Amino acid sequence: MGESVAGRVFSVLDAFEGAPDTLRLTDIARRTGLPLPTALRMVRELVAWGGLERATDGSYRLGTRIRALGAAAPCPRGLLDAALPALRALTARTGGHADVAVPADGTALCLVTGERLPLHATAAGKILLAHGHGPPATAVRHTLYAVRHTPYTLTAPGTLGAQLTRIRETGLAEGHQEYRLGELSLAAPVSRAGLMVAAVTVTTRTGTPRLRLAPAVREAAAAIGRALDAPPRATARA
């Protein structure tokens, strides 16, 4: 029996895992193994539903409906609600883009933007990786950690492993043009009841003073942790 229609649809969505921001129809067909006419039919159905969006150049990206469904999941939704005040303060303080990321299928899922970041090439991803969310750095040659996104991406197992050790010791991770050129990102772990559950991160342009970013990121992580640990407010009676 051939693959179900639902299975084909899911395979199209899976094609965006670890992919660039957008994919052309031929890329989707290649990644899924579907014939081009079948891939086109699945893509059109997903566009109509809102799961995919067509860019101006004719390529496709994940749609807002997918991101909304992900953000509506109970754990990320509660985390994002608790994090938003600290993220707004972090953005205002640094002038960068603040987000909170959780582990998701070998990536760091940003709850504000819905973007998936590689674990080895971003500050948020390194925080998660340093705390055991992903294969160990010693397996780098056999995993996606070997992917070089820019000339500055760390792929050597020993170098990456040493950096993860420092991250565990200092509670701070940095990504300097390792995922995108011109970007500097810092991240710190967010804990709930003493357990690391997420990473708060801020991304700015290179050249931004690290000494100005580090305290802001640490304070945001602490604020989110306090919000998560705070007892729920009692509902007022009528």
Residue pairs with C-beta under 8 A, 6 or more apart in sequence:
3 11
8 32
8 34
8 38
8 42
9 42
9 45
9 46
11 32
11 33
11 34
11 42
12 28
12 32
12 34
12 39
12 42
12 43
12 46
12 52
13 46
13 51
13 62
13 66
14 32
15 23
15 27
15 28
15 31
15 32
16 23
16 61
16 62
17 105
17 107
17 116
18 107
18 116
18 118
18 144
18 147
19 27
19 31
21 61
22 55
22 57
22 59
22 60
22 61
23 31
23 59
23 60
23 61
24 58
24 59
24 60
25 36
25 39
25 40
25 43
25 58
25 60
26 36
28 34
28 39
28 43
28 60
29 35
29 36
29 38
29 39
32 39
34 42
43 52
43 60
46 52
46 63
47 53
47 54
47 60
47 63
49 63
49 65
50 63
50 64
50 65
50 66
51 62
51 63
51 65
51 66
52 60
52 61
52 62
52 63
53 60
53 61
53 62
53 63
53 64
54 60
55 61
62 114
66 114
67 113
67 114
70 76
70 109
70 114
71 77
71 80
71 111
71 114
75 102
76 102
76 109
76 111
79 100
79 102
79 111
79 190
79 197
79 198
79 224
79 228
80 100
80 111
80 112
82 224
82 227
82 228
83 100
83 111
83 190
83 198
83 200
83 224
83 227
85 223
85 227
86 98
86 200
86 220
86 221
86 223
86 224
86 227
87 98
87 99
87 100
87 112
87 200
87 220
88 98
89 220
89 223
90 96
90 98
90 200
90 202
90 216
90 217
90 220
91 97
91 98
91 202
93 216
94 202
94 204
94 208
94 212
94 213
94 216
95 204
95 208
96 202
96 203
96 204
96 208
96 213
97 202
97 203
97 204
98 112
98 200
98 201
98 202
98 220
99 110
99 111
99 112
99 113
99 124
99 200
99 201
99 202
99 203
100 110
100 111
100 112
100 190
100 198
100 199
100 200
100 201
100 224
101 108
101 109
101 110
101 111
101 117
101 124
101 125
101 127
101 128
101 187
101 198
101 199
101 200
101 201
102 108
102 109
102 111
102 128
102 197
102 198
102 199
103 109
103 128
103 133
103 134
104 116
106 119
106 134
106 135
106 144
107 116
107 117
107 118
107 119
107 125
108 116
108 117
108 118
108 119
108 122
108 124
108 125
108 128
108 199
109 115
109 116
109 117
110 116
110 117
110 124
110 201
117 124
117 125
117 179
118 125
118 144
118 145
118 147
118 149
118 179
119 125
119 126
119 128
119 129
119 133
119 134
119 144
119 145
120 126
120 129
120 137
120 140
120 144
120 145
120 147
120 153
120 154
120 155
120 160
121 147
121 149
121 150
121 153
121 154
121 175
121 178
121 179
122 175
122 178
122 179
122 185
122 187
122 201
123 173
123 174
123 175
123 185
123 186
123 187
123 199
123 201
124 173
124 185
124 187
124 199
124 200
124 201
125 175
125 199
126 163
126 164
126 167
126 173
126 174
126 175
126 187
127 167
127 173
127 187
127 188
127 189
127 196
127 199
127 201
128 134
128 199
129 137
129 164
130 164
130 165
130 167
130 168
130 173
131 168
131 189
131 196
135 143
135 145
136 161
137 145
137 157
137 160
137 161
137 164
138 157
138 161
139 145
139 157
140 146
140 155
140 156
140 157
140 160
141 157
145 155
145 160
146 155
147 153
147 155
148 155
149 178
149 179
149 180
150 177
150 178
150 179
150 180
150 181
152 176
152 177
152 178
153 178
153 179
154 160
154 163
154 178
167 173
171 188
171 189
171 218
172 186
172 187
172 188
172 214
172 217
172 218
173 186
173 187
173 188
173 199
174 184
174 185
174 186
174 187
174 210
175 183
175 184
175 185
175 186
175 187
176 184
176 206
177 183
177 184
177 206
179 185
182 205
182 206
183 203
183 204
183 205
183 206
184 203
184 204
184 205
184 206
184 207
184 208
184 210
184 213
185 201
185 202
185 203
185 204
186 201
186 202
186 210
186 213
186 214
186 217
187 199
187 200
187 201
187 202
187 217
188 199
188 200
188 217
188 218
188 220
188 221
189 196
189 198
189 199
189 221
190 196
190 197
190 198
190 199
190 200
190 221
190 224
190 225
190 228
191 197
191 221
191 225
192 225
192 228
192 229
193 228
193 229
197 228
198 224
199 221
200 217
200 220
200 221
200 224
201 217
202 213
202 216
202 217
202 220
204 213
